[in-house]
Structure formats: C-alpha cells, structure tokens
Amino acid sequence: MALLDDIKFQFKTGNILMQLIYINGGIFITMMLLQVLFFLIGNEAIYTQIVNIFSVPASPSKLLFRPWSILTHMFFHDGFLHILFNMMWFHFGGTIFLNFLDSKKLLSTFILGGLSGAILFILLMNLVPRFAPMVDGTTALGASAAVLAIMVAAATTVPNYVVRLVLIGPVKLKYIAIVSVVLDVLLIPNGNAGGHFGHLGGALFGFVFASQLQRGNDLTVDFLKPLYLIRNGFPKREKKIKVVHSKPKSDYEYNANKASAQEQIDTILEKIKRSGYDSLSKKEKEVLFKASKDI
C-alpha cells in the first residue's frame, strides 16, 4: 500500500490547491468505478440517478429537494477530458493565485465562485425565454465556474503578470482571462449554454472578489472554521497533572541529540537524491514528515 501512503502524505503536506485537486480526482475515480460496477450488473440507470443527485438542476422546484447539489456539483465531472482540463486550468491559475493571495482566499474563491456560477446558471436558464422548455431536464456539474473564478481573481490582482505559453510566448495574465470570458460568451449559441452561463457567473465573482479586496473589502469566508469547531469544540476530560522530575539535559547531551537527528535527516535526503522519494521506508517518511513540521 505504498502508493496509498504516498497519496496520504502528499495530501496532508500539500497546500489547499493540491488538496482540492486530490478531492476532485478522488471523487472522479470513485464515480468511474461505480459506473463500471453498474454497467457490469446491467443497471446503468442507477449510476445516472446518482450523478443527478449531485448535479445542480436548473429547475428551482427540483433544487428544493436536493439543495446540497448547489455545492456538490462543483466536485463532480462527466468525463476524463472534462476533469483533466479543469484541473490543469485550476493548477495553472491557482498557482499564480497563491503567489499573491493566501490559501483561505483560494478556498473561499473556489467555493463562492462555484456557487455564483450555479446561481447565474439557474437564473438565466429560467429568465431567458429560449431556454424555458429545457429547464426541467437540465442540470450542471463540474468545477469550471469555480476554476474560472480563481483565474479571473488572479488576473484582476496581477493583470500584468507575464505567462509564457507554448507556441505563443509571453502573454499577460489579463489577456488570458479576457479571452476565456469572451469565448464563453461567443460559444453560448453553439451548445451547452447553461455551462457557459455558469462559467460567466464564476468569472464575475472572481472579478468582484479581487476588486473588492484591492479596495480593502475582504469577501473571504472561512469555510474550514466549522470543521475546526467540530474537531476542537467537544469538551475534553480533565487529566490529572502528573509531575515528573527529570534530569535536565546538559549542553553536551542536547547538542549530541541534535547532531544525531540531523545526521538521520541528511541520510534520508541523500537516499531521496540517489533513489527518489518512493525508495523511502514508511518509518523514514514519518521521520521526514516530523522534521518538516518542526522547522
């Protein structure tokens, strides 16, 4: 189970960007395995029903019966290319975002951008007469709106940040964001209008978020705070204080222990240099992880 241990280690030590990518990837793999399972037992309809449960519907009346979908839809994708391009785009924009803003703002922009995309999708699908006949059978899923919110927020924060694109060369980030938004507008008549509405909702939130931040108004929501309260809010049993008298370490003993620990870390780093991270034992990975936490 070395691969699983490596994934857990990378998830625990990675930033919020990589954690969100891992979550999206994990959900996608789980759904693909379910699709294979229901295909083999000859009941693909159940898989379709599961996907619909987590997809946000355009119909407000249907949304009332699955309100969670306004959040869950941004973590589900309907195909390999869908999630591949979304996560590549997310990694690209998210890396730039984190160079200038913090992880809490990235998570907030991702979720609120996805929510804004869902809201605009529902509104326009119901308000534009052309799409009224399609409302009952239309749903949306995918992280595209959330990802575009990150990209536009980054471009609004540092519009003149230069990116070197393959076959094109250096391009300012603001032009990449503008082209992305313009393409979504122009592609509305060519199918998947609801998806493009969602993308534009995410882009709009990203622009508003970064613009307000520059004016001193932080729209960040700490979505992790409830998790911390749940984890730390339960009363703990008071433990009796046990006083242990130990002999204080001399300077010689302290320096000797420190040198020994450093020698162990140097040996592990040298092993990584020679054979790669995968060559480490579980114990060596734990030692390395503990050392990184103490820095």
N, C-alpha and C positions, 0 to 999 in steps of 0.2 A: 504493500500500500504506500510505497514511497511517493508515487505521483500525487495521491490524495494528501499526504503530509505536506508536500511541496506547495500544493494549492492552498491549503490552510495557512501555511506560513506566509505565502505571498499575500493572501487576503488580509491577515492580521497586521502585517507590516506595511501594506500598501496604503496610498492616500485614498481619499474618498472617490477620486476619479476612477482608479483601478477597481475599487470595491464595487462601484456601480456597474462597471463593465462586467465584472465577475458575476454579479447578481443577474444581469440581463442574460449573460451566456449560460448560467446555470439553469435559469427558467426555460430558456430556449431548448437546451439539451433534454431537460425533463419532458417538455411538451412533445419533442420529436420521438422520444421513447414511448410516450403514451400513444402517439399516432401509429407507431409500428405495432404496438400491442393491440389496439382496437382494429387495425387493419387485419391482423392475423386471426382475430376471433370473428371477423366479418361484421363488425358493428362500428363503422366509421362515424355514424351519426352521433354517437355518444361523444366522440372527440370533438366534433363540430359544436356540440352543445356546451362542452367545457370551455372552448375558445370563446364562444358567445358570452358566457358568464363573466369573463374577464375583459371583454371588449366594451367600449363605451357606446351606447346606442344613440342615434340621432333623435329618437323619439323621447320627449320628456316623460311621457307616461311609463315607458319601459325603464327609463333611468330610475324612477321612483322605486322599482322592485329590485334593482341592483346598483345602489348608489356607490358601492365600493369601486365600480368599474371606472369611475372618473379618475381614480388614482391608479388602479391596476393595469389599465390599458397601455400605459407607457412602459411597462416592463415585459410586454408580450409582442412577438413578431410572427409574421405569417410565412416566412421562408428564409433560407440561408442568406441569399443576397440582401434581403431586407435588413437583417440584423448585422451582416458584415459591413455594409456601407454606413449604417447608423453608428456602429461602434468605432469604425475608422474615423468618421467625421467627428464623433464625440471625443475621441482621444486627441485628435488634431486641435480642435477648438478648446477642449478642457485643459490641455497642457498650457496653452497660451493664457487662458483664464487664470490658472493657478500661479502663473509667473507674476501676476499683478494683484490678484484678489485671493482671499483665503478659502479653505475647504467648506466652511459653513455657508459662505455665499454661493459656492458652486452647487451644493446640495439644494439650497433654497431655490436658486435659479432653475435648476433642473426640474424640480417638482412643480414649482409655481408656473414655470414655462409650459410644462405638460398640461397642467390644469387649465391654463389660459387657452391653449390650443384646443382642448376638449370643449370649453365653453364657446369659443368662436365657431367651432365646427357645428355644435348643436344649434346655435343662434342662426347662422347663415343657412343651414340646411332647412330650417323651419321658416325663415323670413323671406328667402328668395323663392318666388313662385315656381320657377322652373324645377326646383328640387322637391317641392311639396309631395308629389306622388311617390318619391323614393324614400321618404323619411322612415316609414315603418320597418323597412328591410335593410337599412344602412347602419353599419357600425364602423368604429375606427379603433385601431390598435397600433402600437409602435411608439418608439421614443423620438421620432423625428421632430416633433414640436419642441420637446424638452432640449434636444440637441441643438436645434436652431436658436433657441433662446440663449444657450451658452455661447454659441458662435457670435450672435449679434451683440450680446453683452460685452464680450471680449473686444469686438471691433469698435464698439462705442467707447470703451475705456481707453483703448490704444489704437485709434484709427490708422495711424501711420506706421504701425508695426509691419516690418517687411518680412514676407514669407517667400521662400524660394520654391517654386513649383516645377515639377519635372516637365520638360519640353516647353515651358513658358518662361521661366526665370523669376526674378524678383517681382513680387506683387504686394501692394499694400493691403493689409487685412480688411480695410473698409470696402475695398472693391470686391473682394471675395464675398463679403456679406451682402453687398448690394446686388451682385449678380445672382446669388442664391435666392434672395427675396423676389427679384424681378422674374426669375424663371418660374417660381411658384405661382405668380400672378398670371404669367403668359400661358402656363400649362393647364389652367383651370378648365378651359373648354375641351381639352384632349383626354378626359377621363380622370377618375379619382379626384373630383372636385372637392369632396369632403376632406380628403387627406391634405390637399393644398390649403384649404381653409384652416385646418389645424396647424399646419406649418406657419402660416402667417400669424396666427394667434400667439404661438411661441416666440416668433421673431419680435412681435410687438411688445411682449412682456420683457424680453431681453433688452430692448432699446429703452423702455421706461425704467427698468431696474437700474441700468448703468447710468442713465441720465440723472435720475434722482440721487443716486449715490454721489455723483460729481457735485451736486448741489447741497450735499450734506444730509440727505434723507435716505436712511438705510431701510430698505424694504425686506431685509433678510428675516426669515422665520427660522427659528432653531427647531427643526423637526426631530432632532435627536434628544431634546430635553425630556420629553415624556419617557423615553427609554431609560434615561439616567434616573428619573424619579422612580420608575418601577423597580429598577435594579437596586437603588440605594434607599428607597423610601420605607421598606419594611423594617419594623423595629427589631433590633438585634438583642439577643440575650446578653446581659451583662456578665462579663467574665471576671472571676476573682483575680485580682492582681497578684501575681507570683513574683516575688523579688528574688532574683538570682544574682549572687555576688560572684563575679568572675575576675580573674586576674587581668588587669589592663595589659594590652599588648605593648611591648617595647618598640621603639623606633626600628630596631633591627628586625623584629618579627613582622611588623607592618610592611616594611619595605621588601622583605623576603617574600611574603604572601603576594604582594602586588606584582613583583617581578615574575613569580611563578604563573600568576594568572595571565600576565601579558605574554609570557612565553607560549602558553597554551593557545591564546588567540592568534599569535604570529604563526604557529604551526598550522592552525586551521586555515588561515588566509593563504599560506603557501600551498596547502593542498588544493584550495579552490583555484589558485593560479595555475597549478600543474594539471589538474584533472577536472576542474569545473565544480560548480555547486552541487550537482547531483551525486558526486562521489562521497559527500559527507555522510557520516552515520547520523542516526536520529539524535544521539547524545551530543554530537558535535554541533548540529544545527541548533539544539537547545542552548548550548554554551554561547554560540554566536549571537543568538537572539537575546539572551540575557545580557550579554556585553553591550549590545546596541541600545538596550533600554537604560543601561547605567551611564551612557555617555552624556 
